[in-house]
Amino acid sequence: MNSILNKTFDEYKRNVNYDSSRYYNAMRRDSRYIAKVRGMEKICKICGYDFYVELCHIRPISDFPDEATMSEMCSEENLVYLCANHHK
């Protein structure tokens, strides 16, 4: 997991030639992996719904500089599970 936590935003971009849909998908996949390894409970932080939840970044990934690492973007303070209603 340390190799994922040390990856920078720029590394994701370079790995897929700056195709935003592809690097955001890779970052989402790795974010879900980080949450799973940390044992985050998959329930909506607001209402407690647990049938279908989405992992969300409180501060959007796009707000981080290219030098930011996954450990910064996916810190425990920046990740939260929300149901689809509250995610919107």
RALIN-V509463 format. One line per field, one symbol per residue. ss: DSSP state (2 for helix, 1 for strand, 0 for the rest). psi: psi as a letter, one per 40 degrees, with the letter a starting at -180 (. if undefined). burial: 1 if it has 24 or more other ideal C-beta (glycine too) atoms within 12 Angstrom, else 0. Layout:
ss->???
psi->???
burial->???
This chain:
ss->0222200122222220000222222222222222222200000000000000111110002220000012222000001111122220
psi->dddddeiidddddddfffhddddddddddddddddddefhhgihddeehedhihhihdhideeiideiiddddfideeiihiidddd.
burial->0001001110011000000000100111011101100000000000000000111110001001000111111100011111000000
